[in-house]
Amino acid sequence: MQPLTSHEIFSHPSPTTVKERRAQIEHEESIVRAERSRQLEAQRSTQSSAVERIRLWERLHKLHLPRNTEHKLLAIIARETGLDVADIQQEQLRRNAGKSTAV
């Protein structure tokens, strides 16, 4: 399931009253919260591969996976993705190997 686009979330007629606008904003916020919850669940899901979970973590937090295999952030990523630090280090090594051969 793909994340919702802003067009899908916010495409509806303009409200005519303050009460309608307030209801519209609350509805939009509930959709955004539901989508974030769905992505957080997918981030920990055993149905997703380690690579998928790490990419989801990166997208949700707007951060790249650190290159240093001893970086303190790895423990946090492991906890939030339900992976072992070793799984994350393996992905780091895979990415780093790809960069060194792509010269």
Secondary structure as the mmCIF struct_conf table of DSSP 4:
data_model
#
loop_
_struct_conf.conf_type_id
_struct_conf.id
_struct_conf.beg_label_comp_id
_struct_conf.beg_label_asym_id
_struct_conf.beg_label_seq_id
_struct_conf.end_label_comp_id
_struct_conf.end_label_asym_id
_struct_conf.end_label_seq_id
HELX_LH_PP_P HELX_LH_PP_P1 GLN A 2 THR A 5
HELX_RH_AL_P HELX_RH_AL_P1 SER A 6 PHE A 10
BEND BEND1 HIS A 12 HIS A 12
HELX_LH_PP_P HELX_LH_PP_P2 PRO A 13 PRO A 15
BEND BEND2 THR A 16 THR A 17
HELX_RH_AL_P HELX_RH_AL_P2 VAL A 18 ARG A 44
TURN_TY1_P TURN_TY1_P1 THR A 46 GLN A 47
BEND BEND3 SER A 48 SER A 48
HELX_RH_AL_P HELX_RH_AL_P3 ALA A 50 HIS A 61
TURN_TY1_P TURN_TY1_P2 LYS A 62 LYS A 62
HELX_LH_PP_P HELX_LH_PP_P3 HIS A 64 PRO A 66
BEND BEND4 ARG A 67 ARG A 67
TURN_TY1_P TURN_TY1_P3 THR A 69 GLU A 70
TURN_TY1_P TURN_TY1_P4 LYS A 72 LYS A 72
HELX_RH_AL_P HELX_RH_AL_P4 LEU A 73 THR A 81
TURN_TY1_P TURN_TY1_P5 GLY A 82 GLY A 82
HELX_RH_AL_P HELX_RH_AL_P5 VAL A 85 THR A 101
#
